[in-house]
Every structure is written in C-alpha cells, then in structure tokens.
C-alpha cells in the first residue's frame, strides 16, 4: 500500500539527531557565509572586468549570478573560446525560453572553489576581450 511506506528508521534517527543537536542550523550559517564570499568574488569581478559587456541581473536568492549582454558581441565565439580555455559557464539563452533569446552569462558558484574563481573569471574576461577587438 502506497501510504504505509516510510523512510529507513536509521536514516530518520540520524536526521532527528542532526536537527535536535542544532547541526542543521550551524551548517546553514556556515554555508551562507561561504556562498556570500563566492558571490562577492564574482560580483566584484563582473563589475570591474566585465562592465563593458555584461550587466548583472539583480537577485535575492540562489547560487548563480545571471548577467545580460549590454554590448553587441559574437557571444558564440566567446562561448567557444571559454570552452576551449576550460571555463565552465552557463549561457542565458540556454536557460531562458524567450523569443528573441536573451544573451548573457550565468555563473554558478555552488560548487566553485573560491581559490579558482579569480583565475576563471580572468580567463573568461580574456575571451570577451578577444571578441571585442
């Protein structure tokens, strides 16, 4: 019977202890601080190094920063250069079902190593620079 199913008792017990001991709250506070550092690293670089090409879309939640292209540019070439350079970025047109498509970059930072963010953004900026000259 569908409604008689329940989760594994061992897992439920571990989760109950996790919650009762305040470990979820502690984890959320630590994760929030860590994600704020990553968000700030990316936001600062976008404002400093990408202002000629991208505008940050304001958001209040999530683990991605979305930008819109503000200058005509061969974005498919930027995308190819980024891929060839080992930079993983999302592209707004792939995530947005509008006609005509919106163009920009979506940068996820949920699993990004903060130590690698600056170098990755410098490489991405070089890809933009290459296509704007």
Protein Blocks (a to p, Z undefined) as FASTA:
>chain_A
ZZlgccdfklmmmmmmmmmnommmmmmmmmmmmmmmmmmmmmmmmmmmmmmmpccdddfe
djddcdddfbdcdfklmmmmmmmnopacddfklmpccddddddddddfklgcfklmmmmm
mmmmmmmmmmmZZ
